[in-house]
Amino acid sequence: MKSKKKLGIWMDHSTAHLMALTNDIIVTNIVVSQSESHEKIENLKLDESLMQNREQNQLADFFKSLIDVIKDYDEVLLFGPTDAKNELFNLLKEDRHFENIIIEVKPADKMTTNQEEAFVKDHFIPHIEGC
């Protein structure tokens, strides 16, 4: 039986920590949204609707980069402190290409790298009671 590819993603609207779990070993990659700094936007003196449009496009690009990674996994855990995980989950739910991928969403606070990895392992590696 082929082992399932598992991925945990701690995320907010600007950063995602992608943790691929293979044989109890986690390999982490970080994806950062390509948002412009607030200072640059102020210097351009853009109106609010243009700023919101630009932010939405940057968020869409950020989510697309995550979606491109998720498609290669069998099970995915989305977690983090903001609604970003739910927004991404809703995009995935609408796309039939992800109907065979088990995707779960859990709330989580800001965490250290070790806490994130432990959260992913606790989710994916079943604990045997009574041992």
Stockholm file with secondary structure:
# STOCKHOLM 1.0

chainA/1-131         MKSKKKLGIWMDHSTAHLMALTNDIIVTNIVVSQSESHEKIENLKLDESLMQNREQNQLADFFKSLIDVIKDYDEVLLFGPTDAKNELFNLLKEDRHFENIIIEVKPADKMTTNQEEAFVKDHFIPHIEGC
#=GR chainA/1-131 SS CCCCCEEEEEECSSEEEEEEEETTEEEEEEEECCCCCHHHHHHHTCCHHHHHHHHHHHHHHHHHHHHHHHTTCSEEEEEESSTHHHHHHHHHHHCGGGTTSEEEEEECCCCCHHHHHHHHHHHHSCCCTTC
#=GC SS_cons         CCCCCEEEEEECSSEEEEEEEETTEEEEEEEECCCCCHHHHHHHTCCHHHHHHHHHHHHHHHHHHHHHHHTTCSEEEEEESSTHHHHHHHHHHHCGGGTTSEEEEEECCCCCHHHHHHHHHHHHSCCCTTC
//
